[in-house]
Amino acid sequence: MNLYDWIDKRQSKILPHNLYTDQVMKRIYTKLEPCKYWNDLYPAHLNSSEYGAVFNLEFSPLGNILAAACERRAIVLFDAISQKQTHRVMKAHTDNVNCIKFLNNQTFATCSDDTTVAIWDTRFLKNRVRMLQGHSNWVKNIEYSNKDKLLVTSGFDGSIFTWDINAHTEEGLVYQKVFNTSGLMRCRISPDGTKLVMCTTGGYLMIIHHLDLTTLRKDLRGFRPTLYRLMQMANQFIPNAAKFDHIFSKNQKRNRVELVTDFPEDNEAEIIHALQIHPQGLSILSRNVSIDERNEYSCIHDINEEVYDITKRRKRKQTDYDGEPPSEVSRFKRRIRRTIVPEESDSDQPSTSNGVRSSVRENQQQQPTTDSGRRSKIRKRAARPANPSTPHGTTYNLLTTTSASSAVGLVHAESNTNSNDAPAAPAPTAARTPPSTNFVPDIWAAEISVAEREARQARQSATNTVSGYDFVYAISSGIMQNANTSTDTSTATRPLPPVASSSTTLYLNDNPIPYSKEFILQNPSKLMYYIQESNEGRGFIKESCFSSDGRIICSPYKNGVRLLSFSENCSEHPSQYMNAELKRSPRPLFEVKTIDCHKDIVLSTSFSPKQPLLVTGCKQGKVTWHYPYL
């Protein structure tokens, strides 16, 4: 059957056989070729254009408008039929424009490194419709929930905000911070609005099933997924993490949580920086950087809720630490120095600290320079979370050598002579702790961005020295009990050792917990497909995308893209009954075609929702249109 016969039968409501459909779609996708270029007037040696790198591309729901978010504060709109530029806004924000999201065919929202979100109308682009302010660090992601009619934004401050753009009061727009976690990179909402997926710099994904944005803050109050993951990796019971076991149970009928931590055998995922959901909400597409930073991997994970009760737990065995450690423990030992575990804040109002932006700018000024005297092109698409705060609102920047309790491990921080946060001082004999008797710091964490780590590694190799993290701070895991300042020894709480033997009893809220019978919840297997990528352009986030029918994945690959599919025949997403077999034995994605279409690394891709049209954008600020040549 040729293409025209297939189209005639489809128009006549005669559905062709799946085999014929696969053959036709394979022919269409394998014939995709670059057909038109935008902004190709600038020579290659300039290395950029007036718009800067294209960070994001987004089609309108009807597929007739394409919007591009550019590095140099610009927004550009195109007619998808003629592929011509129709409008541009050169000063849409005061910093990089990171993401664009269409709310309907006329209205779209943009977010920026200036910590703001703007709403625009395509019929009148001279002024913003609204400006949303609430984040305290770079805003990197925008979603819209059609089910709850709420705009959802997330940023490097680790916060997820919901905005009711249809409700406006005298004090401003109605909004709320519904969740906060360290190392947050991206969050996506499934097409039906029932699931929310987050990717982090901690090497795990988080899925929230039966999503209810109106009660999310209440249901997950105080939950720290990074601390929970730390407990799993260390195979060490932490009461303040384990008390949230109920949100993983099947009895949690609203906002139930799953952690996804399984990756290919050779991929020790550290930073998961890109995230997409299948158009029919069947799976998750993520892209991560391995812990050695030599490779990147694109992975497909099942998004469906497990049909069995994942509260099945595995008893901690002392033999796990005898002889060769298991893979999870060995990964923990290598990654513990990069774990980010901030103390959560229960405040309803978002932080508006001005110190974050200044510290970020100071860190940028410390970037290494190239031979030509310009600053290195490692850009701010890397993760740079905000300074964490303690429950008392004070940030502790420790410039001394500190160590955690043996319940988790050791994290060292050496003096940073370039820090402007505090004057240099001799290292005392003991680590400083927050001035509160109700805060027992027994876990220490650190924050460091991808770009800063690369620059630091370069300096270390040149000077043969070791430098410390930017921010080191402490949290309470609950293993060490809070100090009791009462003079009445009869009511004083007895201290507990951080590591308990089989005969030791731990206490959680003054309730005894026999440690010998304690279990640690294990995460279900979700990985179905994977493929190794090229780690070109370190420090940049490279956005992959699904085709409108979900058959093809377009993944940035060096100066072009790769078209990937689930099978050689470009078949549809596997049915749900095949997921169990795929998760037992994950398979590599099949490479359909490689297209070399740019002179610099590709950062963004997008398929039209209505026709076989692919658009790609690169670091030089150029956009390429791809059509099938049949």
Secondary structure, DSSP 4 states (H G I P E B T S, - for coil): --HHHHHHHHHTT-PPPHHHHHHHHHHHHHTEEEEEEES--S-GGG---SS--EEEEEE-TTSSEEEEEETTS-EEEEETTTTEEEEEETTSSSS-EEEEEESSSSEEEEEETTSEEEEEETTB-SS-SEEEE--SS-EEEEEEETTTTEEEEEETTSEEEEEEEEEEETTEEEEEEEEE-TTEEEEEE-TTSS-EEEEETTS-EEEEES--TTTHHHHTTT--HHHHHHHHHHT---HHHHTTGGGGSTT--SSEEEEE----TT--EEEEEEEEE-TTS-EEEEEEEETTSS-EEEEEEE-SPPSS-TT-EEE--GGGGSSSPPHHHHHHHHHGGG---PPP---SSPP--SHHHHHHHHHHHTS-B-TTSPBP---TTS--PPPP--TTS------S-----TTT--------TT-SSS---PPPSS----S-TT----EEEEE--HHHHHHHHHHHHHHT-----SEEEEE--SSSPPP---S-TTTPPPP--SS--TT-EEEETTEEEEGGG-EEE-PPP-EEEEEEE---STT-----EE-TTSSEEEEEETTEEEEEESSTT-PPPPPGGGHHHHHHS-EEPEEEEEEE--SS-EEEEEE-SSSS-EEEEETTS-EEEEEE--
